[in-house]
Amino acid sequence: MSTKGRVLVAMSGGIDSSVAAVMLHEEGYEVVGMTMKTWDYASSGGTKKETGCCSLDSINDARDIAVKLGFPHYILDIREEFGDYVINHFTDEYLAGRTPNPCVLCNTHIKWDALLRRADKLGCEFIATGHYANIRKENERYVISKGLDENKDQSYALWGISQESLSRTKFPLGHLKKTEIRAFAQERGFVDLVNKSESYEICFVPDNDYRGFLKRRIPGLEDSVRGGEFVLEDGTIVGKHEGYPFYTIGQRKGLGIALGYPVFVSEIQKDKNRVVLSSLEKLAKDGMMVKKLNMLKYPDLIGRKLETVTKVRYNDGGTPALIEQIGDEMKVLFHQGVTAIAPGQAAVFYEGNDVVGGGWITSSFRQNNE
C-alpha cells in the first residue's frame, strides 16, 4: 500500500493526462487509471473519423500506459448520462437563442461526479486530471488558480467544481509548462505521446460543424426556422437568414449579407426568429448579468464589490471589471467595452491568478443605457 494514498486518474489517452498519471505513479501514489467513454461519434451521422478522448485508439493508448507501469485501468461508459445532460443541454441552449459551453458543463456535472463515485467504489481517496491549473487550500476554501503555462491554462473550464469535489482533486501539471510535459514523456520513452496530435473540438462535434449536428439531432429543424429576418439595431430589415439557432453572437463570416461595411451578430431574438446585426463598435457592451454562480475563493460577495479581471469565453484574455453580487446574480461592470458577450457562455472572475468564481451569462448591456 502506498503511504501517499490511492488516486483515480482520468486518462483520455493524450499526453497531458498520461503524464499526470506517470508523475503521480513516480511520486509514490497508488494509481488507478480510468478512461471515460462519453460519446459514440458513429451514431451522430458526422463525416469525420472518430478521434480524441472517446476513440478506441485513445482508450488503447491510455491502457498501454497503465500496463507498462503496472497499475490497473478501467473503461467507464457514461454515454447515457453524458447524452442526457450535456448534449440535451447543448441543443436546448441553441434552440433558446443562447451559445452553450458543453466542456464546462461536462467537467462540473458529469466527469467530476462520475469520477468521484467510482473513486469511492475503488477505494481511492483522490482523483486527478491532466488539466493545466493549480489548487490550494486557503482560509478553509479550496481555490483554483491559473496553471503556470498561460498558453495552456484551463482554469476557465473548472470554475463550477464544488468545494467538496475540489477537496479530493489533484492537478499534477499545474506547475509545469507544455514544453516540460513533452520533455518528461520523451525522457521516459513515450515517443508516441509526444508526437500525438491534440484535439480541440467539442468531443461530440469533431468536425466542428455544430449546425450540421443540430440538423441531424433535430429532424425538421431547418424547415421550421428558415426565412427569419436579419435586422439592424433600429429594426431595419436587411435580409433573410437560415434560422436563428445557426448563428452565434459575434459571428461575421457566413452571414451572406453585404451592407458596404462589416456587420456582426449582436443579438438573437428567438421568439421573433430574428438575428440582429451591428457594426463592431456597437457590438461592444460594458456590462452583463451572470447567474447560477459557483464561488471558489470566497463563500460569496454579498455586500461588497470586487475588482477583477473577467473572462467571457475560454480564449478571452480577460477584461478589468468591478463585480457585485446581488442575491444569486453577479452584476459585472467592465471598465471598457467587450465584444461578443454571448448569453449561455461562462463568465469567470479572476483576482490575480485566482478564480474567484464563475457563472452563466444571461444578458449584456451598455452602462449608459442601463
C-alpha positions as CSV (number, residue, x, y, z in Angstrom):
1,M,0.0,0.0,0.0
2,S,1.2,3.5,-0.8
3,T,1.8,5.9,2.0
4,K,0.6,8.8,-0.2
5,G,-2.7,7.2,-0.9
6,R,-4.7,5.8,-3.8
7,V,-5.7,8.1,-6.7
8,L,-8.0,7.6,-9.6
9,V,-6.6,9.4,-12.7
10,A,-8.8,10.4,-15.6
11,M,-6.9,9.2,-18.7
12,S,-8.0,10.4,-22.1
13,G,-5.1,8.8,-23.9
14,G,-3.5,12.1,-24.6
15,I,-0.1,13.4,-23.4
16,D,-1.4,15.6,-20.6
17,S,-3.5,13.0,-18.7
18,S,-0.9,10.3,-19.4
19,V,1.9,12.3,-17.9
20,A,-0.3,13.2,-14.9
21,A,-0.7,9.5,-14.2
22,V,3.0,8.8,-14.7
23,M,4.0,11.6,-12.4
24,L,1.7,10.5,-9.6
25,H,3.0,6.9,-10.0
26,E,6.6,8.1,-9.7
27,E,5.7,10.2,-6.7
28,G,4.5,7.1,-4.9
29,Y,0.8,7.3,-5.2
30,E,-1.2,4.1,-5.9
31,V,-2.6,5.0,-9.3
32,V,-5.7,3.6,-10.8
33,G,-6.4,4.7,-14.4
34,M,-9.9,5.4,-15.8
35,T,-10.9,6.4,-19.4
36,M,-14.4,7.7,-19.8
37,K,-16.4,6.9,-22.9
38,T,-18.7,9.9,-23.2
39,W,-19.8,9.8,-26.8
40,D,-20.1,7.3,-29.8
41,Y,-19.5,9.6,-32.8
42,A,-20.6,6.9,-35.2
43,S,-24.2,7.4,-34.1
44,S,-24.1,11.2,-34.8
45,G,-24.0,10.9,-38.6
46,G,-20.9,13.0,-38.9
47,T,-18.4,12.5,-41.7
48,K,-15.1,12.8,-39.8
49,K,-13.3,9.8,-38.4
50,E,-13.7,9.4,-34.7
51,T,-10.7,10.9,-32.8
52,G,-9.9,12.3,-29.4
53,C,-10.9,11.1,-26.0
54,C,-13.7,8.8,-27.0
55,S,-12.0,6.9,-29.8
56,L,-10.8,3.3,-29.5
57,D,-7.2,4.4,-30.2
58,S,-7.2,6.8,-27.3
59,I,-8.7,4.2,-24.9
60,N,-5.9,1.7,-26.0
61,D,-3.2,4.4,-25.6
62,A,-4.3,5.0,-22.0
63,R,-4.4,1.3,-21.3
64,D,-0.9,0.8,-22.7
65,I,0.5,3.4,-20.2
66,A,-1.2,1.5,-17.4
67,V,0.1,-1.8,-18.5
68,K,3.7,-0.5,-18.9
69,L,3.7,1.0,-15.4
70,G,1.8,-1.9,-13.8
71,F,-1.3,-0.1,-12.5
72,P,-5.0,-1.1,-13.2
73,H,-7.0,0.7,-15.9
74,Y,-10.8,0.7,-16.3
75,I,-13.1,2.0,-19.0
76,L,-16.2,3.9,-17.8
77,D,-19.1,4.1,-20.1
78,I,-21.0,7.3,-19.3
79,R,-22.6,7.9,-22.7
80,E,-26.1,7.7,-21.4
81,E,-25.7,10.3,-18.6
82,F,-23.4,12.5,-20.8
83,G,-26.0,12.5,-23.6
84,D,-29.0,13.1,-21.3
85,Y,-27.3,16.1,-19.7
86,V,-24.6,17.6,-21.8
87,I,-25.9,17.0,-25.3
88,N,-29.5,17.8,-24.5
89,H,-28.4,21.0,-22.8
90,F,-26.3,21.8,-25.9
91,T,-29.2,21.5,-28.3
92,D,-31.7,23.2,-25.9
93,E,-29.4,26.2,-25.5
94,Y,-29.1,26.8,-29.2
95,L,-32.9,26.5,-29.6
96,A,-33.2,29.1,-26.8
97,G,-31.0,31.5,-28.8
98,R,-28.0,31.1,-26.5
99,T,-24.5,29.8,-27.1
100,P,-23.7,26.8,-24.8
101,N,-20.3,25.7,-23.4
102,P,-20.6,21.9,-23.1
103,C,-17.0,21.4,-21.9
104,V,-17.6,23.4,-18.7
105,L,-20.9,21.6,-18.2
106,C,-19.3,18.2,-18.7
107,N,-16.5,19.0,-16.2
108,T,-18.7,20.2,-13.5
109,H,-21.8,18.0,-13.7
110,I,-20.6,14.8,-15.4
111,K,-16.9,14.0,-15.2
112,W,-16.2,15.0,-11.6
113,D,-19.3,13.4,-10.2
114,A,-18.7,10.2,-12.3
115,L,-15.0,10.1,-11.2
116,L,-15.8,10.6,-7.5
117,R,-18.5,7.9,-7.5
118,R,-16.1,5.4,-9.0
119,A,-13.2,6.6,-6.8
120,D,-15.4,5.7,-3.7
121,K,-16.1,2.2,-5.1
122,L,-12.4,1.6,-5.9
123,G,-11.2,2.9,-2.5
124,C,-9.5,6.0,-4.0
125,E,-9.0,9.0,-1.7
126,F,-8.3,11.3,-4.6
127,I,-9.0,11.9,-8.3
128,A,-6.6,13.6,-10.7
129,T,-6.7,15.0,-14.2
130,G,-4.3,16.5,-16.7
131,H,-5.7,20.0,-16.6
132,Y,-3.3,23.0,-16.5
133,A,-4.5,24.6,-13.3
134,N,-3.5,24.7,-9.6
135,I,-5.4,24.1,-6.4
136,R,-4.7,25.1,-2.8
137,K,-6.5,25.4,0.5
138,E,-6.7,28.9,1.9
139,N,-9.0,30.2,4.7
140,E,-10.8,26.9,4.7
141,R,-11.6,27.3,1.0
142,Y,-10.3,25.3,-1.9
143,V,-9.1,27.8,-4.5
144,I,-8.3,27.1,-8.2
145,S,-5.7,29.3,-9.8
146,K,-4.2,29.5,-13.3
147,G,-1.7,27.0,-14.5
148,L,1.9,28.2,-14.9
149,D,1.7,27.9,-18.7
150,E,-0.5,30.8,-19.6
151,N,-1.0,29.5,-23.1
152,K,-2.4,26.2,-21.8
153,D,-4.2,27.4,-18.7
154,Q,-7.6,25.6,-18.3
155,S,-8.8,27.2,-15.1
156,Y,-11.7,28.9,-17.0
157,A,-13.3,25.5,-17.6
158,L,-13.1,24.5,-13.9
159,W,-15.0,27.2,-12.1
160,G,-18.0,25.1,-11.5
161,I,-16.5,22.3,-9.4
162,S,-17.8,22.1,-5.9
163,Q,-15.7,22.6,-2.8
164,E,-16.3,19.0,-1.7
165,S,-15.0,17.8,-5.1
166,L,-12.0,20.1,-5.0
167,S,-11.0,18.7,-1.6
168,R,-10.2,15.4,-3.3
169,T,-8.8,16.7,-6.6
170,K,-5.2,16.9,-7.8
171,F,-3.8,18.8,-10.8
172,P,-0.3,17.4,-11.2
173,L,0.5,19.5,-14.3
174,G,-0.4,23.0,-12.9
175,H,3.2,23.9,-12.1
176,L,4.7,22.9,-15.4
177,K,4.8,24.2,-19.0
178,K,3.8,22.2,-22.0
179,T,7.5,22.0,-23.1
180,E,8.3,20.4,-19.8
181,I,5.4,17.9,-20.2
182,R,6.7,16.9,-23.6
183,A,10.3,16.5,-22.3
184,F,9.0,14.4,-19.4
185,A,7.3,12.0,-21.8
186,Q,10.3,11.9,-24.2
187,E,12.7,11.1,-21.4
188,R,10.6,8.1,-20.4
189,G,10.3,6.7,-23.9
190,F,6.7,7.7,-24.5
191,V,7.5,9.0,-28.0
192,D,4.1,8.2,-29.5
193,L,2.6,10.5,-26.9
194,V,4.9,13.4,-27.8
195,N,4.0,13.0,-31.5
196,K,0.3,12.6,-31.0
197,S,-1.8,15.4,-32.3
198,E,-4.1,17.2,-29.8
199,S,-7.9,17.6,-30.3
200,Y,-9.5,21.0,-29.6
201,E,-13.0,20.3,-30.9
202,I,-16.1,19.5,-28.9
203,C,-15.9,15.7,-28.5
204,F,-19.3,15.0,-29.9
205,V,-18.9,17.5,-32.8
206,P,-15.4,16.6,-34.0
207,D,-15.9,18.0,-37.5
208,N,-16.6,21.4,-35.8
209,D,-19.9,21.7,-37.7
210,Y,-22.4,22.3,-34.8
211,R,-25.1,23.4,-37.4
212,G,-24.9,20.0,-39.1
213,F,-25.0,18.3,-35.6
214,L,-28.2,20.3,-34.7
215,K,-29.8,19.4,-38.1
216,R,-29.1,15.7,-37.6
217,R,-30.2,15.8,-34.0
218,I,-33.5,17.6,-34.5
219,P,-35.3,16.4,-37.7
220,G,-37.2,19.2,-39.4
221,L,-35.3,22.0,-37.6
222,E,-34.1,23.6,-40.8
223,D,-37.5,23.9,-42.3
224,S,-39.1,25.2,-39.1
225,V,-36.6,28.2,-38.7
226,R,-35.6,29.1,-42.2
227,G,-36.6,32.5,-43.6
228,G,-36.3,34.7,-40.5
229,E,-35.1,38.3,-40.7
230,F,-31.7,39.9,-40.4
231,V,-32.3,43.3,-38.8
232,L,-30.2,46.2,-37.7
233,E,-30.4,47.6,-34.2
234,D,-33.1,50.1,-35.2
235,G,-35.2,47.3,-36.6
236,T,-34.4,47.9,-40.3
237,I,-34.8,44.6,-42.2
238,V,-31.8,43.9,-44.3
239,G,-32.2,40.3,-45.4
240,K,-33.3,36.7,-44.7
241,H,-31.4,34.1,-42.7
242,E,-31.3,30.3,-42.4
243,G,-32.7,30.2,-38.9
244,Y,-31.7,31.7,-35.5
245,P,-30.1,28.6,-34.0
246,F,-27.5,28.6,-36.7
247,Y,-25.9,31.9,-35.6
248,T,-23.8,32.9,-32.6
249,I,-23.0,36.3,-31.0
250,G,-20.0,37.9,-32.6
251,Q,-20.3,36.0,-35.9
252,R,-19.2,37.8,-39.0
253,K,-18.5,35.1,-41.6
254,G,-21.2,33.2,-43.4
255,L,-24.0,35.8,-43.0
256,G,-24.5,36.3,-46.7
257,I,-25.1,40.0,-46.1
258,A,-23.4,42.9,-48.0
259,L,-24.1,46.3,-46.5
260,G,-20.9,48.1,-47.5
261,Y,-19.4,47.8,-44.1
262,P,-18.6,44.8,-41.8
263,V,-21.5,43.6,-39.6
264,F,-21.6,41.1,-36.8
265,V,-24.4,39.2,-35.0
266,S,-25.1,41.2,-31.8
267,E,-28.4,39.7,-30.6
268,I,-30.5,36.6,-31.3
269,Q,-34.3,37.1,-30.9
270,K,-35.6,33.6,-30.6
271,D,-39.3,34.4,-30.3
272,K,-39.2,36.5,-33.5
273,N,-36.7,34.3,-35.3
274,R,-34.7,37.5,-35.8
275,V,-30.9,37.9,-35.9
276,V,-29.8,41.5,-35.0
277,L,-26.7,42.8,-36.8
278,S,-24.4,45.6,-35.6
279,S,-21.1,47.2,-36.5
280,L,-18.1,46.2,-34.5
281,E,-18.3,49.4,-32.5
282,K,-21.9,48.7,-31.5
283,L,-21.2,45.0,-30.8
284,A,-19.2,46.0,-27.6
285,K,-21.0,46.0,-24.3
286,D,-19.6,47.0,-20.9
287,G,-22.0,45.3,-18.5
288,M,-23.5,41.9,-18.1
289,M,-25.5,39.8,-15.6
290,V,-24.4,36.3,-14.6
291,K,-26.5,33.6,-12.8
292,K,-26.0,30.1,-11.4
293,L,-22.9,31.2,-9.6
294,N,-20.3,28.9,-8.0
295,M,-18.0,30.8,-5.7
296,L,-14.5,29.4,-5.0
297,K,-12.1,31.9,-3.3
298,Y,-14.8,33.5,-1.2
299,P,-18.1,31.9,0.0
300,D,-19.9,34.9,-1.5
301,L,-19.6,38.6,-2.3
302,I,-22.8,39.8,-0.8
303,G,-22.4,43.4,0.4
304,R,-19.1,44.1,-1.2
305,K,-17.7,44.9,-4.6
306,L,-14.5,43.4,-6.0
307,E,-12.1,44.5,-8.8
308,T,-11.4,41.5,-11.0
309,V,-10.3,40.5,-14.5
310,T,-13.3,38.7,-16.0
311,K,-13.3,36.3,-18.9
312,V,-16.4,35.8,-21.1
313,R,-15.0,32.9,-23.2
314,Y,-12.3,30.3,-23.0
315,N,-9.7,32.1,-25.2
316,D,-10.5,35.5,-23.8
317,G,-7.6,37.4,-22.3
318,G,-10.0,38.9,-19.7
319,T,-11.1,42.5,-19.1
320,P,-10.9,44.5,-15.9
321,A,-14.3,44.7,-14.2
322,L,-16.0,45.6,-11.0
323,I,-18.3,42.8,-9.8
324,E,-21.1,43.0,-7.3
325,Q,-23.2,40.0,-6.1
326,I,-26.9,40.8,-5.9
327,G,-28.7,37.9,-4.4
328,D,-28.0,34.9,-6.6
329,E,-26.7,37.1,-9.5
330,M,-23.4,38.8,-10.3
331,K,-23.5,42.2,-11.8
332,V,-20.4,42.8,-13.9
333,L,-19.3,46.4,-14.9
334,F,-16.4,46.3,-17.3
335,H,-14.0,49.2,-17.4
336,Q,-14.1,49.1,-21.2
337,G,-16.3,47.6,-23.9
338,V,-16.2,43.9,-24.5
339,T,-17.2,42.4,-27.9
340,A,-19.4,39.3,-28.4
341,I,-20.7,38.7,-24.8
342,A,-22.9,35.7,-25.5
343,P,-25.7,34.5,-23.2
344,G,-25.1,30.9,-22.4
345,Q,-21.4,31.2,-22.2
346,A,-19.5,31.0,-18.9
347,A,-18.1,34.1,-17.2
348,V,-15.2,33.6,-14.8
349,F,-13.9,36.2,-12.4
350,Y,-10.2,36.3,-11.5
351,E,-8.4,38.1,-8.7
352,G,-4.7,37.9,-9.8
353,N,-4.3,34.3,-10.8
354,D,-7.0,33.0,-8.5
355,V,-10.5,32.0,-9.7
356,V,-13.0,34.0,-7.5
357,G,-15.9,32.1,-9.1
358,G,-18.0,31.9,-12.2
359,G,-21.4,31.5,-13.6
360,W,-23.5,31.6,-16.8
361,I,-24.0,34.8,-18.7
362,T,-27.7,35.7,-19.0
363,S,-27.7,39.2,-20.6
364,S,-25.4,42.1,-21.5
365,F,-25.9,45.8,-21.6
366,R,-24.3,49.2,-22.1
367,Q,-23.9,51.0,-18.8
368,N,-25.1,54.4,-20.1
369,N,-28.3,52.7,-21.3
370,E,-29.0,50.6,-18.3
